[in-house]
Amino acid sequence: MVLRDCGADAQPGPAGVSGVTRNTFLAIGECMVEVAPARDGLYRIGFAGDTFNTSWYARRLLPGDWDVGYLSAVGADSVSQEMIDFMDGEGIATTAMKRLPDRTVGLYMISLKDGERSFSYWRGESAAKALADDEAWLEEALRDRRVIHFSGITLAILSREARMRLCRALAKARGAGALVSFDTNLRPRLWESAAAMKEGLLLGASVADVVLPSFDEEEGLFGDASPDETISRYRGAGAKIIAVKNGPEPGRLWSEDGGDATFAPPKVEKVVDSTAAGDSFGAGFLAAIATGATVSDAADCAASLAAKVIGERGALAPQLFEQRGATWTY
């Protein structure tokens, strides 16, 4: 199994990041119990969630001198402890995980039809919905991070007031030198209304250096006629780098330093499970950017990884990394 290198042997130091001395990647959001179809017709139980998936893939792509962590909240029950143990075992730091004794973790089940997934959720008592309740704690948890990643789902599970708290803390971390990344990742059922979703996405983009939208979602919500309209909106919000994913079609790139470009995803003969396609793309893109790649090379790397991931079942695909060579090159 061959994947293009997403940064493991490149030079550290993402463009535009200053004032941060530690190589740290931190993702923010909700990790859940995942119930996924298995090959035998039964279901497999694991742990996953959009930004957690990104951190999991980033851990496998970034050099060993990088710390990869996750910021969220869990309960004090046994399944919450199992989740923490799983993260620790996968090399993802849990020092930014809050414990809330009156909560637990959410659960989702994947249903597949011709490789496309749909989800059923149970997250009424999810502790992650309270991850931004304490702004001072957030600011401290985000301090001295080199790369910080969050998503539209991260914002959607929070109250409007909590979204504002999180984005204020992210803006402060960005101002101190962190590279902040935002995957728009739309889940309309999680938002109060379409208007709230638009407001939330623009709020998230306003505190991000990197924005990673999907054109089909942006077309549905904002009525974009082309990926160029998507880029224009997020440029206006203040992004420095934008990568618009477009399914199997060519994607569009824009960066403050390099201008416009396109990238072509590899051809995929059979989509087994599209879960984590965008999440793995984000990991590949950010790992490459963080270790010195150009925006175009980062997009090619990210698309290569995502193409492999959608050929496997479930959100996390450890088998893709079992035969990894000692040195990969762009």
C-alpha positions as CSV (number, residue, x, y, z in Angstrom):
1,M,0.0,0.0,0.0
2,V,1.6,3.2,-1.1
3,L,0.6,6.7,0.0
4,R,2.2,10.0,-0.9
5,D,4.1,11.4,2.0
6,C,2.1,14.0,3.9
7,G,5.1,15.4,5.8
8,A,6.8,12.8,7.9
9,D,10.2,13.6,6.6
10,A,9.8,17.2,5.6
11,Q,11.2,20.2,7.4
12,P,9.2,21.7,10.3
13,G,7.6,25.1,10.4
14,P,4.3,26.0,8.7
15,A,4.4,29.2,6.7
16,G,3.1,32.2,8.6
17,V,3.4,30.6,12.1
18,S,5.6,32.6,14.5
19,G,6.0,32.8,18.2
20,V,5.2,29.1,18.8
21,T,8.2,27.0,19.8
22,R,6.6,23.5,20.3
23,N,5.5,21.3,17.4
24,T,2.0,20.7,18.6
25,F,-1.2,19.7,16.7
26,L,-4.4,20.0,18.5
27,A,-7.9,19.1,17.2
28,I,-11.1,20.3,18.9
29,G,-14.5,18.6,18.8
30,E,-16.5,15.5,19.7
31,C,-15.2,12.0,19.6
32,M,-18.0,9.4,19.8
33,V,-18.7,5.7,20.0
34,E,-18.8,4.5,16.4
35,V,-21.0,1.6,15.4
36,A,-19.9,0.7,11.8
37,P,-20.8,-2.1,9.4
38,A,-18.3,-5.0,9.3
39,R,-17.7,-7.4,6.4
40,D,-19.6,-10.2,8.1
41,G,-22.8,-8.3,8.2
42,L,-22.4,-7.5,11.9
43,Y,-21.3,-4.2,13.4
44,R,-18.0,-3.1,14.8
45,I,-17.7,-0.8,17.8
46,G,-14.9,1.8,17.9
47,F,-14.3,5.5,18.6
48,A,-14.3,8.2,16.0
49,G,-15.6,11.7,15.1
50,D,-14.6,14.2,12.4
51,T,-11.9,16.2,14.1
52,F,-10.7,13.2,16.1
53,N,-10.3,11.3,12.9
54,T,-8.2,14.2,11.6
55,S,-6.0,14.0,14.7
56,W,-5.7,10.2,14.4
57,Y,-4.4,10.4,10.8
58,A,-2.2,13.4,11.6
59,R,-0.5,11.4,14.3
60,R,0.5,8.9,11.7
61,L,1.6,11.5,9.2
62,L,3.5,14.0,11.4
63,P,7.1,13.4,12.5
64,G,7.8,11.9,15.9
65,D,8.8,15.2,17.4
66,W,5.3,16.5,17.0
67,D,2.8,16.2,19.8
68,V,-0.8,15.4,18.6
69,G,-3.6,16.0,21.1
70,Y,-7.4,16.3,21.3
71,L,-9.5,18.8,23.1
72,S,-13.0,17.8,24.2
73,A,-15.0,16.7,27.2
74,V,-16.1,13.2,28.3
75,G,-18.0,11.8,31.3
76,A,-16.8,9.8,34.3
77,D,-18.3,6.5,33.2
78,S,-16.6,3.4,31.9
79,V,-17.1,4.1,28.2
80,S,-15.6,7.6,28.7
81,Q,-12.6,6.0,30.3
82,E,-12.4,3.5,27.4
83,M,-12.3,6.4,25.0
84,I,-9.5,8.1,26.9
85,D,-7.5,4.9,27.0
86,F,-8.0,4.4,23.3
87,M,-6.7,7.9,22.5
88,D,-3.7,7.4,24.8
89,G,-3.0,4.1,23.1
90,E,-3.1,5.7,19.7
91,G,-0.5,8.3,20.7
92,I,-3.0,11.2,21.0
93,A,-2.5,13.3,24.1
94,T,-5.6,13.7,26.3
95,T,-4.3,16.4,28.6
96,A,-6.9,18.8,27.1
97,M,-9.8,16.5,27.8
98,K,-12.3,17.7,30.5
99,R,-14.2,15.2,32.8
100,L,-17.8,16.0,33.5
101,P,-19.3,13.5,36.0
102,D,-22.9,14.1,35.0
103,R,-22.4,13.5,31.3
104,T,-21.2,10.6,29.0
105,V,-20.1,10.4,25.3
106,G,-22.2,10.4,22.2
107,L,-22.8,7.4,19.9
108,Y,-23.4,7.2,16.1
109,M,-24.2,4.4,13.7
110,I,-23.1,4.3,10.1
111,S,-25.4,3.0,7.4
112,L,-24.0,2.3,3.9
113,K,-25.5,2.2,0.5
114,D,-23.2,1.9,-2.5
115,G,-20.3,3.2,-0.5
116,E,-22.1,6.4,0.6
117,R,-22.8,6.7,4.3
118,S,-25.6,8.1,6.4
119,F,-25.6,8.5,10.1
120,S,-27.9,8.0,13.1
121,Y,-26.9,9.8,16.3
122,W,-27.4,9.5,20.0
123,R,-25.7,12.5,21.7
124,G,-28.3,13.9,24.2
125,E,-25.9,13.6,27.2
126,S,-22.7,14.2,25.3
127,A,-20.1,15.9,27.5
128,A,-18.5,17.4,24.4
129,K,-21.4,19.9,24.1
130,A,-19.9,21.6,27.2
131,L,-16.3,21.8,25.9
132,A,-16.5,25.6,25.5
133,D,-18.3,26.5,28.8
134,D,-15.1,27.8,30.4
135,E,-13.4,30.4,28.3
136,A,-10.4,30.8,30.6
137,W,-9.8,27.1,30.5
138,L,-10.0,27.1,26.7
139,E,-7.5,29.9,26.4
140,E,-5.0,28.0,28.6
141,A,-5.6,24.8,26.7
142,L,-4.9,26.5,23.3
143,R,-1.8,28.3,24.5
144,D,1.4,27.6,22.7
145,R,-0.1,25.3,20.0
146,R,1.4,25.4,16.6
147,V,-1.6,23.9,14.6
148,I,-5.2,24.0,15.9
149,H,-8.0,22.3,13.9
150,F,-11.8,22.5,14.4
151,S,-14.9,22.0,12.3
152,G,-18.5,23.0,11.6
153,I,-19.5,20.1,13.7
154,T,-17.4,21.4,16.6
155,L,-19.4,24.6,16.4
156,A,-22.8,23.0,15.7
157,I,-22.9,20.9,18.9
158,L,-22.3,24.1,21.0
159,S,-24.8,26.8,22.0
160,R,-24.4,30.1,20.2
161,E,-22.8,31.6,23.3
162,A,-20.3,28.7,23.5
163,R,-19.4,29.1,19.8
164,M,-18.5,32.7,20.5
165,R,-16.4,31.7,23.5
166,L,-14.5,29.1,21.4
167,C,-13.9,31.4,18.5
168,R,-12.7,34.2,20.8
169,A,-10.2,31.7,22.3
170,L,-9.1,30.6,18.8
171,A,-8.7,34.2,17.7
172,K,-6.4,34.8,20.6
173,A,-4.4,31.6,19.9
174,R,-4.1,32.7,16.2
175,G,-2.9,36.1,17.3
176,A,-0.2,34.5,19.4
177,G,1.1,32.5,16.4
178,A,-1.0,29.4,16.0
179,L,-2.0,28.2,12.5
180,V,-5.8,27.7,12.9
181,S,-7.6,25.3,10.5
182,F,-11.4,25.1,9.9
183,D,-13.2,22.3,8.1
184,T,-16.7,23.6,7.4
185,N,-18.2,20.0,7.5
186,L,-21.9,20.7,7.4
187,R,-24.4,18.6,9.4
188,P,-27.7,20.6,9.0
189,R,-29.6,18.5,11.6
190,L,-27.2,19.8,14.3
191,W,-27.9,23.4,13.7
192,E,-30.9,25.5,14.9
193,S,-31.6,26.8,11.4
194,A,-30.0,27.4,8.0
195,A,-29.4,31.0,9.1
196,A,-27.6,29.8,12.2
197,M,-25.5,27.5,10.2
198,K,-24.4,30.3,7.8
199,E,-23.6,32.5,10.7
200,G,-21.6,29.8,12.4
201,L,-19.6,28.9,9.4
202,L,-18.6,32.5,8.7
203,L,-17.8,32.9,12.4
204,G,-15.5,29.9,12.3
205,A,-13.9,31.0,9.1
206,S,-13.2,34.5,10.5
207,V,-10.8,33.0,13.1
208,A,-9.0,30.6,10.7
209,D,-6.0,30.7,8.5
210,V,-6.9,27.5,6.6
211,V,-10.5,26.8,5.5
212,L,-11.4,23.4,4.0
213,P,-14.9,23.4,2.5
214,S,-16.7,20.8,0.3
215,F,-18.3,22.3,-2.7
216,D,-21.5,20.2,-2.7
217,E,-22.2,21.4,0.8
218,E,-21.5,25.0,0.1
219,E,-23.6,24.9,-3.1
220,G,-26.5,23.5,-1.1
221,L,-26.3,26.0,1.7
222,F,-25.1,29.2,0.0
223,G,-26.1,28.5,-3.5
224,D,-22.6,28.7,-4.9
225,A,-22.4,28.3,-8.7
226,S,-18.8,27.3,-8.6
227,P,-15.9,26.6,-6.2
228,D,-14.6,30.0,-7.1
229,E,-17.6,31.5,-5.3
230,T,-16.8,29.4,-2.3
231,I,-13.2,30.7,-2.3
232,S,-14.4,34.3,-2.6
233,R,-16.6,34.0,0.5
234,Y,-13.9,32.6,2.7
235,R,-11.2,34.9,1.4
236,G,-13.6,37.7,2.5
237,A,-13.7,36.1,5.9
238,G,-10.0,36.4,6.3
239,A,-8.6,32.9,5.3
240,K,-5.0,32.7,4.0
241,I,-5.3,29.2,2.5
242,I,-8.5,27.6,1.1
243,A,-8.8,24.1,-0.4
244,V,-12.3,23.4,-1.8
245,K,-12.9,19.6,-2.0
246,N,-15.2,18.6,-4.9
247,G,-15.7,14.8,-4.7
248,P,-14.1,13.0,-7.7
249,E,-14.0,16.3,-9.6
250,P,-11.0,18.6,-9.6
251,G,-10.8,20.7,-6.5
252,R,-9.8,24.3,-6.2
253,L,-7.0,26.0,-4.2
254,W,-6.3,29.5,-3.2
255,S,-3.5,30.8,-1.0
256,E,-2.4,34.3,-0.1
257,D,1.1,33.6,-1.4
258,G,0.4,31.3,-4.4
259,G,-2.9,32.4,-5.8
260,D,-5.3,30.1,-7.6
261,A,-4.6,26.4,-8.5
262,T,-6.5,23.1,-9.0
263,F,-5.9,19.6,-7.8
264,A,-7.2,16.3,-9.2
265,P,-8.1,13.5,-6.8
266,P,-6.9,10.0,-7.8
267,K,-9.4,7.8,-9.6
268,V,-11.1,5.5,-7.2
269,E,-12.4,2.2,-8.7
270,K,-14.7,1.4,-5.8
271,V,-15.9,3.5,-2.9
272,V,-16.3,1.1,0.1
273,D,-17.1,3.7,2.8
274,S,-16.8,7.5,2.3
275,T,-16.7,8.0,6.1
276,A,-13.7,10.2,7.0
277,A,-12.9,11.2,3.4
278,G,-12.8,14.9,4.4
279,D,-11.3,14.2,7.8
280,S,-8.3,12.3,6.3
281,F,-8.0,15.0,3.6
282,G,-7.7,17.6,6.3
283,A,-5.0,15.5,8.1
284,G,-3.0,15.1,5.0
285,F,-3.3,18.7,4.0
286,L,-2.3,20.1,7.4
287,A,0.5,17.6,8.1
288,A,2.1,18.6,4.8
289,I,1.6,22.4,5.3
290,A,2.9,22.1,8.9
291,T,6.1,20.5,7.7
292,G,6.9,22.8,4.9
293,A,5.1,21.6,1.8
294,T,3.6,23.9,-0.8
295,V,-0.2,24.3,-0.9
296,S,-0.4,22.3,-4.2
297,D,1.7,19.5,-2.9
298,A,-0.3,19.4,0.3
299,A,-3.6,19.1,-1.7
300,D,-2.2,16.2,-3.8
301,C,-1.0,14.4,-0.7
302,A,-4.3,14.9,1.1
303,A,-6.3,13.7,-1.9
304,S,-4.1,10.6,-2.2
305,L,-4.7,9.7,1.4
306,A,-8.5,10.3,1.2
307,A,-8.7,8.1,-1.9
308,K,-7.2,5.2,0.1
309,V,-9.3,5.8,3.1
310,I,-12.6,5.5,1.2
311,G,-11.6,2.1,0.0
312,E,-11.7,0.8,3.6
313,R,-14.6,0.4,6.1
314,G,-15.0,2.7,9.1
315,A,-13.5,6.1,9.9
316,L,-10.0,4.9,10.9
317,A,-7.9,2.7,8.6
318,P,-4.8,1.5,10.5
319,Q,-4.1,-1.1,7.8
320,L,-3.1,1.7,5.4
321,F,0.0,2.4,7.6
322,E,1.1,-1.1,8.4
323,Q,3.5,-1.3,5.4
324,R,4.7,2.3,5.6
325,G,8.3,2.7,4.3
326,A,11.0,4.5,6.2
327,T,11.0,7.4,3.7
328,W,8.3,8.9,1.6
329,T,8.7,11.8,-0.8
330,Y,6.3,14.3,-2.3
